């Protein structure tokens, strides 16, 4: 019964709309994010299976670098706009987000699309034009629910330095999983957590989150690697659809500003009680002081 409950979170956000490919535009939620660089999403013919969130102005000051987040949707859905408020807000703080799935796409999408996004951004970062400010030396992979399982697959990708697991955790290759999950989904045993050698952060939704048990077990089973876990008690769906992604959006921005931009102020969210003051509970961490070695340049 527990597994069948957990299985529900893998398919909770499956896309159902017809695929379209709009021109670049500001978020239809009325905001380009709360950061200093109003953001939008767009598509690129050279990356047709993804939605790209990026600061709206194509001409950023040369001192603004755009580290990379590769994002997998809940339900392993092939819809790159299903987390639009959350991802737009991240981009507005000076990031490029490569979300799996085209805008309003349908069906499912899996690990190969995460691999493709990393390869694509490595080839285009720093070149004149739209991606001139992109810094492909700083990449994080993350995902929600089923997308979190896809993020785990990047543990062996040397180009990816950090993993973010949102409302997710390893379940194992059981008979139920084989019969009920989308064909093509990689189903890994919880023991693969021991293969992870890069820092991991988990964001869970408390006791009403069907992924809480699996995500918490992953946290405790990961050893000798910097890690953090917290629960914001709103259940499995988080706050992603609230303006700018709500509290999950705040936490994600602080995570990325710290680990990808070296922002010591943002690190206080995880090291000095900021998360707890914001309502996160059951927080734990290990080895966070080591993260300062990953990036030593503060944001101005």
Secondary structure, 3 states (H helix, E strand, C coil): CHHHHHHHHHCCCCECCCCCCCCCEECCCCCCCCCCCCEEEECCHHHCCEEEEEECCCCCCCCCCEEEEEEECHHHECCCCCCHHHHHHHHCCCEEEEEECCCCCCEECCHHHHHHHHHHHHHHCCCCCCCCCEEEEEEEEEEECHHHHHHHHHHHCCCCCEEEEECCCCCCCCHHHHHHCCCCCCCCCHHHHHHCCCCEEEEECCCCCCCHHHHHHHHHHCCCCCEEEEECCCCCCCCCCCHHHHHHHHHHHHHHHHHHHCCHHHHHHHHCCHHHHCCCEEEEEECHHHHHHCCCCCCC
